[in-house]
Amino acid sequence: MSFTDSPSDAQLMAQRTKFLKNPQTIGVTCVPFSGGQPKGGVDDGPVEMIRFGILDQIAGMGYETTISEGMDKYKTMRPASDPPVGKLKNPRYVSMAARRVADQVRAHCANGSMALTLGGDHSIAMGTLVGSTSVYGDDLCVLWVDAHADINTPATTDSGNLHGCPLSFILGLCDQDDELFGWIKPCVRKDSLVYIGLRDVDSGEKAILRKHGIKAFSMHDVDRYGIGEVVEMALDHVNPERSRPIHMSFDVDALDPSVAPATGTPVRGGLTFREGHYICEAVAETGCLVALDLVEVNPALGDPESLRQTVAVGCSLVRCSLGETLL
């Protein structure tokens, strides 16, 4: 067999996939959105990843891409007036953006494509998870890779920043304002969520995780067992037969700041470069991945080298999730 006859990454993934009807097509949703947190610049994350060549890199793996239209609308849709509701900041803007994300992700999933969402801050996961579960139902399980639990409720949040709250809405843990967030119905079961990489968890979030028995693997577990065993245990918890669709939501701050410095809430002691990539490689190997979020790349933070480094690792994580391997 000549080099040109070798199967592409996309072809190999198509042989492995268990759920995607169009496995060699990636449905891309770019979400330049920063309303869920106070630091400017994260809304430029998708643009920088595109400038760095993520779409060309995906094409080079043998995939076709379909891109949701109207990326600029996420910036122009900000309401003129958006006062807090209780502690929650920018609630109308966050709800409007997440609802639009949900529609775009739903369309990609319904088409049988892998749904790739590039953020933007992590509040957009309200939308990505509503979108994926509307197609795959509550059989879908969620792997949340993050330094933070993002499960504060409107009552427990200290900051009021909604990028720290998406999972409380998705799991139905809070009495949300029906006028603003009533469109989000509980769509993920508590036993269908598992975390990897936690190391900065608010006291209210710890109480929520313990009360509801939500499985989480902190950096302590990564240190103790190694990333290979942690990923196996995480998948065994939510998907023991590897027979359920997986939505992986990956916040780059799960990585140590030495690996991904250009992000809004960096925390020391995170995943190494290889640990982060191993997670993506192992999930790709299951053939169960149907949706991927890559969020919280912030080009405004740090020097040009920090930006290049963070965007490069973000692109690399996406490629590994889509089947790129070391050999």
N, C-alpha and C positions, 0 to 999 in steps of 0.2 A: 504494500500500500504506500503510495506516495504521500508526501506531506499535505498536498492539496486534497487528498481523499480522506484525510483524518476528520472525524466528526467534530463539529463545533461544540462549544460549551452549551449553546442553546439546544442543539440536537440531543446531547447527552441528558440535559435536564428534561427534555420532552419525553425521553424514554423512562425517566424516573417519576415524573409527576403523577399524582393520584387524583387530582381534582380539576386541573385547568383544562378547559376545552381547547384553548388556543395558547398552548404553552410556550410558543416561540414569539409571542407578542407581549410586550411590556406596556401596560397602560400607565402613563406618567402624569401625575398631578403635582404641579409646582405651586406652592402656597407661600408667597412672600408676605408673611403675617407676623406681627410682633405684639398684638394687642393683649396677649395673655401674660405679659410681663413688662417691666418698665424700661429695659435697656434697648435703645435703638440699634439697628444693624442686623438683627436676626432675620428681618424681613428680606435682607439681601442674600441670605444663605442659598436659596435655590438658584439665583442668578449666577452666583460665583461658582457653584458646582457645574452649571451649564458652561460657563466660560472656561472652566478647567477641563471640559470635554467629556462629562459623564455620559451624555447622549451618544457621542461618537464611540466611547468605550463600550457601551452596551451594544451598539450596532456591530462593533468589532468582535463581539462574542457570538454573533450570528442571529441576534434578535431583531425583530422589527419593533418600532415604538409608535404608539399613538399618544398624543399629548392633549390633555384637556385644554380647551380654549379659555381665553379671558384671564390670564394670570394677573394682569395689571388691575383687574377689578377688585382684588383683595385689598389693595391700598386705597382705591377710590371709594369703596363702599363704607368707609368709616363714617358713622353718623355725626352730625354737627354737634349734637348734645348727647352725652352718654354718662350721666351721673352714676355714682356707685349705687348698687342695690345691697343694702346691708354693708358688709365688708368688701363685696366683690367689685373689682375695678373693670371698667370697659365691658360690662356684661352684654350690652346690645351688640357691640362690634364682634365680640367673641362668638356669640350665638349665631349671628348672621354669617360669619366666615365659616364656622364649623358646619353649619347647615349646607352651605355651598360645597364644602369639601365632601360631605356625606353623599351628595348627589353625584359628584364627579367620580368618587371611588366606587359607588354603587354601579355606575355605568361600566367602568372597567371590569369589575367583578362579574357583572351580568354577561359581559362579552366573553368571559372565560379567560381573560388575560390576567397576568400577574399585575396587581395594583401596587405601583411604587409611588409613594408620596414623599416629596422633598419639602421640608419646612425650613423656616418657620418655627415658631415656638410650639411646645408640646401640648398646648391647649387644643391644637387642631386634631388631636387624637379623638376628641369627642366625635368629630366628623368621620375620621377614617374608620373607626370601629362601628359606628352606626351604618356606614356604607357597606363594609364587608359582611357584617352580620345580617344585613337585610337580604343578602344573597345566600349566604352559607348557614344562616340560622344559629341557634344556640349550640350547635355541634362544634362551632368554631372555638378554638382555644387561643389564648393570648400569652405571648412571651414578651415581657416588658423589661428591657435592658436599660438600666438607668442608675445613677447615683441616688436618685430621689424616688420616693414611693408615689408621688403625684396622686394621692388618694385623700387629700384634705377635703372636707365638706365645707359648705359656706359657713357653718358654725365653728369648725375647728381651725380654719385658716387664719394665720396671724397677718399675713401680708395682703390678702385679698387678691393676689395674682392667680388668675385662673389656669396658668400652666401648671400649677401645683394641685389642681383639682379634677382633671378629666375623668379619672377612674371612679370617683365617687358618683358622678352622674351616670356613667356607663353601667355601673353595678347596681344602681338604684339605692344608694346609701343615704341620699339627702332628699329633703323636701324642696325641690327646685322651684323657682318661680315659673309657674305654668305659662305665663305670658311670654317669657323670654326663652325658657329651656324646656317647656312642655313637650316639644317635639322629640326630645331625647327620652326614649323609653328604656328601661333596663334591658340590656341585650347580651350581656356576658354573665355567665354564672360565676359565682365566687370561686368555685372549685375548678374553673376553667382558666384562671389567671395564675401565672407564676412569674416571679421576679428573679433577675440575676444582676448582681453588682451593687446592691444597696449599701450605702454607707453614711447617708445624711438624711435621717428620717425624723420628722417632727414628733413630739410626744403624743399629740392627738392621732397621728398616723399610726404610731406603734400600737395605740389602744385599738384602733380600727382593725389592724392586721390580726391582733390577738383575738379580739372579740369574734371575728368572722372566720378565723382559721385559714387565712389566706397565705398560701405557700410563698415563701421568700428565701432566696439564697443571697446572703450579704457577702461582702468582701471577706469576712471572717471565714465563711464556708469555702470561698475560692482558695484562701490561704490554706485551709485545713485539708481539703479534699483534692484540690487541683481542678482546673477548669473542665477537663474532660469528664470527670465524675460528676461535677455540678451540672453540666449540661444534660447528662444522661438522667440524673435524678429529677431535674426540672421537667424534661420531656416525659419521663415516666409518670410524673404526677398528673399532668394534664392530658397526656396522649400516650398511654402505656402501650397500645397496640400500633402506634404510628398510623392510625386510621382516621384521624380527624384533621380538618384544615387548620393551618396555623397562621395567625396574624402576628408578626413580630414588629414591635415598636421600639426603635433603637435611638436613644438620646446619646449624642456624642459625649456628654459629660459623664457617661458610664466609664469612659476611658480616663486614665490618669491625665492630669493637665500637662504632663511632660509629653504626652502622645497627641492630645487634642487641646491645645491651649486656648483657641479662639471660640469660647463658648461662655454663656452668661453666668452660669453658676458652677464653676469648677470646684472640685473637692479632691484633696490629695488622697493618695492611697487607692487609686482606681485600677481598672483593668489595664494590663499591658497591651501593646500593639498586637501581639500574637493571641492573647486571650480573647480580645474583641473579635478578631478574625476567626478564631476557632469556633466561637458561637455561631457565626454566620455560616461557616462551612458545614458545621454539624447539622444545622437546621436545613440547609440546602440538601444535604444527603438524605433527609427523611422523605423527600418528594411531597411533603405536605404543605409547604409554604405557598400561600395564596395572596398575601398582602404584606408589604414592608413599608414602614415609616422610617425616615432618617431625618432627625430634627435637631434643632438648637445649635447649628453652625452659625456663628456670629462674626462676619467679616470686619466689624467695626472694633473688635477687641483685640489688642495686641499689635505687634509689628507685622510687616509684610510676610516675614518668614513664618510667624505663628499662623497667619491666615493660610498660606500655602500648605503648611503642614496639616492643618485641620481639614481643609477642603480635600486634600489628597487622601487622607485617611477615610473621610466620609465616602468618597468615590470608591475607594478600595473595599470598604465594608459592603457597599451596594453590589459590587461585582462578585464578591464572595458569596453573598446571599443568592445571587443568580447563577451560581455554579462555577465560578472561576476557582481553580485549584492550583496548588503549588507545582504539580506535575501534570 
